[in-house]
Amino acid sequence: MPKGTPDARRLPNTAIGHEENQPMGLRMATARGLLLLCLLSPAGATNAVEALDYRVVYRGVFSAGSELPIADLRLDEALSADGAGLNRTRIEVNSHAYPLIESLFPIRYRWRSWSRADNGGLVGFETYESMGKKRHRLYLRDDSHSGVRRYDLLQGNGQQELGRLEAGLSSLQTRTGKGPVDRLGLLQQVRGKALAENANYRFEVTDGRDLLIYEVSVVAAQSLNIAGTELPAWKLRFDGMERGRQGKLEAAHRPVYAWLSRAAGHVPLRVESRHPIGRFRVELKQGPAMERVARAGP
């Protein structure tokens, strides 16, 4: 076992190794963390299809304060060949490579998002998760309060619409005009900006249930060290807000911080989110993508 990795046999009663204490809280936190970390999305400005690999690390009460790798994350994008169909962005998370996590609460999570190739408008998105309870849903753009209509795929609803999206065709029942983006489209929008220190942006985002307002600010230019490699980065802060009972905007979650490469394309390098039970970090793995970012410089 690598140095610094918690051993289930030596963890205290509040730690991840004691199943009777951990499932509900950590599963809920992990689900929320993965939703927030869906900020990772590949850029739509290039015709190249690139898969990026990340590691998800948790540190908190359920890991006895030590850093605990809990899952691997891969994201990729398939672009319309003729520029007139749909672009598909996908993120997949699993804990296959982590026996301790697999023995306690296996993580299986997928988010696929489809947008118009010509104007970037959201068409729909699919979510699948199996972390204790299995959920599989499809959301299509409409004029409702949430900006989308939900289909429960486990109940057999929305299968035809999902098939059209997978074939690169817009659903017959969805709106494709100007409207909110989903979380996989949020960072894609930001990455298309000419980022500069102190720049601020505002977006309307649907989470499938409510419309949220995200305020995004470029905090600073930094040098980020990942596995001994120095990477020029922009540090960004994402604040998600929702309408309270009085109609005033209130924080929907704690701020999420993301580090993007400073070179064109703004590759996501690291994303961090904090939860009452701990911190989740998603970080780019060593490999060709990191090497390209290092060579590109600021």
ChimeraX attribute file (.defattr): number of C-alpha atoms within 10 A of each C-alpha:
attribute: neighborCount
match mode: 1-to-1
recipient: residues
	/A:1	6
	/A:2	6
	/A:3	5
	/A:4	9
	/A:5	12
	/A:6	21
	/A:7	15
	/A:8	14
	/A:9	8
	/A:10	10
	/A:11	15
	/A:12	14
	/A:13	14
	/A:14	15
	/A:15	20
	/A:16	26
	/A:17	23
	/A:18	16
	/A:19	15
	/A:20	10
	/A:21	14
	/A:22	19
	/A:23	17
	/A:24	14
	/A:25	12
	/A:26	21
	/A:27	17
	/A:28	13
	/A:29	19
	/A:30	21
	/A:31	16
	/A:32	16
	/A:33	24
	/A:34	20
	/A:35	16
	/A:36	23
	/A:37	25
	/A:38	22
	/A:39	21
	/A:40	28
	/A:41	25
	/A:42	27
	/A:43	24
	/A:44	22
	/A:45	12
	/A:46	10
	/A:47	13
	/A:48	11
	/A:49	13
	/A:50	14
	/A:51	14
	/A:52	23
	/A:53	20
	/A:54	21
	/A:55	18
	/A:56	24
	/A:57	18
	/A:58	25
	/A:59	19
	/A:60	20
	/A:61	18
	/A:62	24
	/A:63	24
	/A:64	18
	/A:65	14
	/A:66	15
	/A:67	17
	/A:68	23
	/A:69	22
	/A:70	25
	/A:71	22
	/A:72	21
	/A:73	23
	/A:74	17
	/A:75	21
	/A:76	18
	/A:77	23
	/A:78	19
	/A:79	23
	/A:80	17
	/A:81	11
	/A:82	9
	/A:83	13
	/A:84	13
	/A:85	19
	/A:86	27
	/A:87	24
	/A:88	22
	/A:89	23
	/A:90	23
	/A:91	24
	/A:92	18
	/A:93	21
	/A:94	21
	/A:95	22
	/A:96	15
	/A:97	12
	/A:98	16
	/A:99	11
	/A:100	19
	/A:101	19
	/A:102	15
	/A:103	11
	/A:104	15
	/A:105	20
	/A:106	20
	/A:107	22
	/A:108	17
	/A:109	22
	/A:110	20
	/A:111	22
	/A:112	20
	/A:113	26
	/A:114	30
	/A:115	26
	/A:116	23
	/A:117	19
	/A:118	13
	/A:119	12
	/A:120	19
	/A:121	20
	/A:122	27
	/A:123	28
	/A:124	30
	/A:125	27
	/A:126	21
	/A:127	19
	/A:128	18
	/A:129	19
	/A:130	16
	/A:131	18
	/A:132	15
	/A:133	7
	/A:134	11
	/A:135	14
	/A:136	17
	/A:137	21
	/A:138	24
	/A:139	26
	/A:140	26
	/A:141	26
	/A:142	19
	/A:143	11
	/A:144	11
	/A:145	12
	/A:146	18
	/A:147	25
	/A:148	28
	/A:149	18
	/A:150	20
	/A:151	19
	/A:152	14
	/A:153	17
	/A:154	13
	/A:155	10
	/A:156	9
	/A:157	14
	/A:158	18
	/A:159	16
	/A:160	12
	/A:161	21
	/A:162	23
	/A:163	13
	/A:164	13
	/A:165	23
	/A:166	14
	/A:167	11
	/A:168	20
	/A:169	17
	/A:170	23
	/A:171	19
	/A:172	10
	/A:173	12
	/A:174	18
	/A:175	19
	/A:176	19
	/A:177	14
	/A:178	10
	/A:179	19
	/A:180	22
	/A:181	28
	/A:182	27
	/A:183	23
	/A:184	25
	/A:185	26
	/A:186	22
	/A:187	24
	/A:188	22
	/A:189	16
	/A:190	19
	/A:191	22
	/A:192	14
	/A:193	14
	/A:194	10
	/A:195	20
	/A:196	14
	/A:197	13
	/A:198	11
	/A:199	14
	/A:200	15
	/A:201	13
	/A:202	14
	/A:203	17
	/A:204	18
	/A:205	23
	/A:206	22
	/A:207	16
	/A:208	23
	/A:209	14
	/A:210	15
	/A:211	21
	/A:212	24
	/A:213	21
	/A:214	20
	/A:215	16
	/A:216	22
	/A:217	21
	/A:218	20
	/A:219	18
	/A:220	16
	/A:221	20
	/A:222	17
	/A:223	17
	/A:224	19
	/A:225	12
	/A:226	15
	/A:227	10
	/A:228	8
	/A:229	13
	/A:230	15
	/A:231	24
	/A:232	22
	/A:233	26
	/A:234	25
	/A:235	23
	/A:236	24
	/A:237	20
	/A:238	23
	/A:239	19
	/A:240	23
	/A:241	21
	/A:242	17
	/A:243	15
	/A:244	11
	/A:245	8
	/A:246	6
	/A:247	8
	/A:248	9
	/A:249	14
	/A:250	14
	/A:251	15
	/A:252	15
	/A:253	16
	/A:254	15
	/A:255	18
	/A:256	19
	/A:257	22
	/A:258	26
	/A:259	27
	/A:260	26
	/A:261	27
	/A:262	24
	/A:263	18
	/A:264	16
	/A:265	18
	/A:266	23
	/A:267	23
	/A:268	25
	/A:269	27
	/A:270	24
	/A:271	24
	/A:272	20
	/A:273	22
	/A:274	20
	/A:275	15
	/A:276	10
	/A:277	16
	/A:278	18
	/A:279	19
	/A:280	27
	/A:281	22
	/A:282	26
	/A:283	22
	/A:284	21
	/A:285	18
	/A:286	14
	/A:287	10
	/A:288	10
	/A:289	16
	/A:290	21
	/A:291	12
	/A:292	12
	/A:293	23
	/A:294	16
	/A:295	10
	/A:296	14
	/A:297	14
	/A:298	16
